[in-house]
Amino acid sequence: MNRAILNGMLLLLVAFMAAGCSNLNKKSTAGGASVEDRGISSGEMSDIDAARSQGVGDGTGAGASELNDPNSPLSVRVIYFDYDSSNIREDFQSVVEAHAAYLAAHPETTITLEGHADERGSREYNLALGERRALAVRRQLVLLGATAGQIRTVSLGEERPVAEGHDEQSYALNRRAEISYQ
Amino acid sequence: MKLLITLILSLCACVASAQTGGPLTIRITQGVEGALPIAVVPFEYAGPPLPQDIAQVISTDLTRSGRFRTMDREDLPARPADVAQVNFKDWRTVGMDNLVIGRITATADGGYLVEFRLLDVFTGKQLAGFQIPSHVSNLRLTAHHISDIIFKTLLNIDGAFSTRIAYVTVDRKDAKNSTYRLMIADADGYDSKTILESPQPLMSPAWSPDGNRLAYVSFEDRNSAIYVQDVRSGQREKVVSGIGINSSPAFAPDGSRLAVTRSLEGNPDIYVVDIASKQQRRLTSHEAIDTEAAWAPDGSAIVFTSDRGGGPQIYQVSPNGGDAKRVTFNLGNYNSRASYSPDGRHLVMVNGGSGFRIVTLDLKTGVSRTLTGSSLDESPSFAPNGSMIIYATMGARGTELAAVSIDGTVKQRLALQQGQVREPAWGPFRK
């Protein structure tokens, strides 16, 4: 990817974000939507940031950052939980370890951990369960070398399901903590 | 801050005028045996058509309560407007116990005078009769007031037909894009208005005791925060925010304080917040989850959900602090979101087992009663007269609202035309 195209992309991104913001001001009463909600993932953003810091892109985009290497455990950004549990499952240990190592090696990097619950039971109690999941991941990350200041946690309870079904398959997808890099 | 409020106000006004979504439709799914037979005669009126059919609204109200059996209009043996025109024998013949007649007249100031009489068919006596000044935009409310009077006269229970409900609706486009709306509607689902719209989740609406304000949780700042909004003006204020959870607001009976959930130190506890001064006092202090506070109507106690015993159960604490004592025993391993009946005698809560149901608990006798039988029932809220409980349940197209009488004999569904409807909160009596 040459510099002109990269610059063009950056311009587009800025324009998109600006459009998103003005759009928000017009429409929203509660305001405050973030970039993610306008359809740009944090992954794309760090991709461009990484490319810019290197001065050139390598033409594939994917190799620009280890965060975006699909073969790295760092590419896994969602940790799933068992019912009524905030224990980090065996199959997600390596993912948490990889993110902890990355955060330890990049002390300027910050992340948000979003905790979620499935729809069963009362909403406010599920908000607390979502927080418990986000905090469990944070505790593990800090134990493994990240600093607490790098990690912001937020719970959305059952308010932002990924899967809409009312079955165990959907519930399993909704009981999660999402990692997003800033 | 002032600018922000002005901005929000203008945006709210914009939203209110552009609100979408039809009224809730109500379906009686189960009625009570021995309902009182009553006939509501169309009110006499000469003039250009009115936007509301008052007699129809009254008739629907009474039917919806499950306590009355109303007569279809085409079956009415006569359509009197004055007592002198009533032949009581006609009404006894068709099995009616009571009869409602009335008249609407336009007044010089552009309003209306609604006159009605409630008659006992057997004695021929008038049981109630009122003249109520109304306005074109108020005719539905006037009809609900008349229903309240009929209910009180015949059953000696304050009617809750003229009350309102608040609830949250969600229009989901995809996993990342949804529109959340905080709505208010009449208790029969009509006249719904959007009072707040957001791309981020809205939760847990709670009425102030005077019905003028709503407290709720909004995620517009990328985290939960508690707002209090004036229902009429739309003016709102952020009352509790900061790191961690800020949620589950419940007005104290005096309206000056909120019981809330905060997780400042990494786990949720109950705090009491003075709305004017924002001063906060911590009420519980336990490493478990403490949330979903609700006040006793006399302000003497607060119940809340805690999993300090392993799973979620209901506990009670004095609003002045002190030890919490467990309230729910032998009711399974999941009890949450409890609130008091208006007389303070019962709790209603979500009880989990093979599914999640609405259960009441008599605090005096310890007797519990399972009122619903679906699998995902939640967010129960008592009517201010204590006769019904509104709650959210899973319908064919997602969550919808339902109501059940406290003895479980009358059931209704309130389905919105579009979107998901959740977290109903039944407002207080209107002054």
Interface residues (C-beta under 8 A of the other chain):
Chain A: L24 S28 T29 A30 G31 G32 A33 S34 E36 D37 G39 D84 E119 R120 G121 S122 R123 E124 Y125 L127 A128 L129 E131 R132 L135 V154 S155 L156 G157 E159 R160 P161 V162 E164 H166
Chain B: I8 L11 C12 C14 V15 R172 A175 K176 N177 S178 L196 E197 S198 P199 Q200 P201 L202 M203 S204 S218 F219 E220 D221 R222 N223 S224 G244 I245 S247 S248 T261 S263 G266 N267 P268 I289 T291 E292 T305 G311 P312 Y334 S336 R337 V350 G352 F356 S375 L376 E378 S379 M394 R422 E423
